[in-house]
Amino acid sequence: MLQIISYVVFTIIILLIAKTYLDKKGHPKGLFYLFFAEMWERFSYYGMRALLILYLTKHWEFSDATSYLIYGAYTSLVYIMPVFGGMLADQILGSKKAVTYGAILLVLGHTGMAIESNQQIFYLSLALIVSGVGFLKPNISTMVGSLYEQGDPRRDSGFTIFYMGINIGAFSASLLCGYLGETFGWAYGFGAAGVGMLLGLIIFLWGQKYLQGLAEPPSERYKEKSMGISYEYWAYISGVFMVLGSWFLVQNQEVVGSLLGGFGAICIAIWLIYALFKCTPEERDRLIVVGILILFSLIFWALFEQAGSSLNILTDRGVDRSIFGWVVPASMFQSLNAGFIFTLAPFFAMLWIALAKRGMEPSTPLKFSIGIIFVGLGFLALVYGMNVSTGIQTGVIWIIVIYLLHTIGELCLSPVGLSSVTKLSPQRIVGMMMGMWFCASAAGNYVAGLIARATASEGAGVIDGTFSLIQKQAFIDVYLNVGLIAIGCGLFLAILTPILKRLMHGAS
C-alpha cells in the first residue's frame, strides 16, 4: 500500500512540475495533455513488458523456449503495426481519431490481460495491444510536431519534454505494475497497466480543445463511401483485421520470422534499385551509409531487448535480489533503464555539445559503434559477475551494472538513429527508409527472442521454473558469445567509420 501511495504522490508532483514548467516556457497547452497521454500509454506498455515473460512461464507454464518466442513475436509486431496505423492516419483518419481508436484497443487489450480466463483471450489481448500501439504510437508524436510552426525555437524543447513523459511512464510502470503483479497477482499488475491507459485516453479526450484542430483528418475523404460504408469506418474495420492478423501471428511465431524476412528482402531490393539506378552519386553514397547503420541497429536491438526476456528470467531465478532485507520483485529491475536515462541523458547532451565546440564530437557511425560496444560490455560484465559469484545465485549489483552499461549504449545509438535516417536519405524515399528502420527494430526484437531461447536448457534435463548450475552455465555461454560478437561488430563499425564519413558528404 505504501508503494501505491508513493506512486500516486509521485505522479501528482510530476504533473504539477510539468504544468508549471510548460506555462513558464510558453509551450502550447496541448503539449501538456499529449505529454500525459503518452506517459500513460508507455506506462501501460512497459507495465505489460515487465511482467509478460514471467507471466508466460509462471501462469501459463509455457516452456522457457516457447515463452521467449511468444515474447519476441509480440515485441516485433509492436514495431511493425505502426507502419499500417500511420498510413491509415495519414490517408483517412487523421491523428486524433487514430490515437483515440488506438487507445480504446489498448484499454480492451489490458482488460483482457487482467481477466486471465483462457489462452485464446490472452492471445487476443496481446493482439489488441499490438494493434492499439500501431494506431497510437506513430500518430501522437506527429501531433506534438503539429503544435509548433516550422522554425519555432520551442519545438526541440517540446519534443524533449514529450520524451521525458515516455521515460517517466516506463520507470513508474516497471515499479508499480511489477510490484502489484508479482506480489498480489498477475491481474493486479496488468489491471494497473489498463487503468493507466484508460487515464491516458481520458486525459487525451479532455485536452482536445487545446490541439487547435491540427490533428483532424487530412481531407474530407473519410466521409466518402465505398460499398455503402464510409472510408472512416473502413479504416476502423482495417484495425479489426490488424487485430485478427496479430492474433494469428502471436500464436504462430515462425510466421512472424518469415514475414520479417520477406519484408526485409523487399526493402533491400528497393534500396538497391534506388541506390544503383535512381540516385545521384552523392545520394547513393549516403543511402549506403543509411543501410549499414540500419543493419547495425538490428544487431543492437537484438541484444538490448534481452532486458524483457532472458535477462528478466535470469533476474527472477538466478539473482540474489535481497536489498536491505527486502526481496525485490524481478520485474521491478526493468525500471533501471529509464532511471539511468533520467540521470545520464543531460550529461550526454552536455558532453556532445562540449565535444562539438572542440571539434571532437563523434560522428554518427562512431556513436553507433560505441553504443554496440557498450551493450557487449554489459553482457561481459554480467558474465564476470556470474563467474565470481559463489553458488548458483549472482549478486544483484551485476544486474544493475548491465542495465547501466546498456543504457549508456542506448544513449549513444538510439537518439541519433532516426535523425540519421532523415538526414541521409533522399527526400523522395525517406518514408520507405523509415519503414526499413522500424522493420530492423522489429527484426531485432524477433532475433532477441531467438537469442533468449538459446539460454533455455530444457534439453539438459532442467525443469522450467528452476535454476541450476546447468542453466546458469547456459546463460554464461550465450551471454559471453553475444557480448564478444557485439564488441567485434562495434569495433568493425569503428574501423569502417572513416569510410562512412566520406560517404556521408559532410552530413554529421
HELIX and SHEET records of a PDB file:
HELIX    1   1 LEU A    2  LYS A   25  1                                  24    
HELIX    2   2 LYS A   29  LYS A   58  1                                  30    
HELIX    3   3 ASP A   64  LEU A   88  1                                  25    
HELIX    4   4 ALA A   89  LEU A   93  3                                   5    
HELIX    5   5 SER A   95  ILE A  115  1                                  21    
HELIX    6   6 GLN A  119  SER A  146  1                                  28    
HELIX    7   7 ARG A  155  THR A  183  1                                  29    
HELIX    8   8 TRP A  186  TRP A  206  1                                  21    
HELIX    9   9 GLN A  208  LEU A  211  5                                   4    
HELIX   10  10 GLU A  220  LYS A  223  5                                   4    
HELIX   11  11 TYR A  231  GLN A  251  1                                  21    
HELIX   12  12 GLN A  253  PHE A  277  1                                  25    
HELIX   13  13 PRO A  281  PHE A  304  1                                  24    
HELIX   14  14 GLU A  305  GLY A  308  5                                   4    
HELIX   15  15 SER A  310  GLY A  318  1                                   9    
HELIX   16  16 ALA A  330  GLN A  334  5                                   5    
HELIX   17  17 SER A  335  LYS A  357  1                                  23    
HELIX   18  18 THR A  364  VAL A  388  1                                  25    
HELIX   19  19 ILE A  397  LEU A  424  1                                  28    
HELIX   20  20 GLN A  427  ILE A  429  5                                   3    
HELIX   21  21 VAL A  430  THR A  455  1                                  26    
HELIX   22  22 GLU A  458  ALA A  460  5                                   3    
HELIX   23  23 LEU A  469  MET A  504  1                                  36    
SHEET    1   A 2 LYS A 225  SER A 226  0                                        
SHEET    2   A 2 ILE A 229  SER A 230 -1                                        
SHEET    1   B 2 VAL A 319  ASP A 320  0                                        
SHEET    2   B 2 THR A 394  GLY A 395  1                                        
SHEET    1   C 2 SER A 322  ILE A 323  0                                        
SHEET    2   C 2 TRP A 326  VAL A 327 -1                                        
END                                                                             
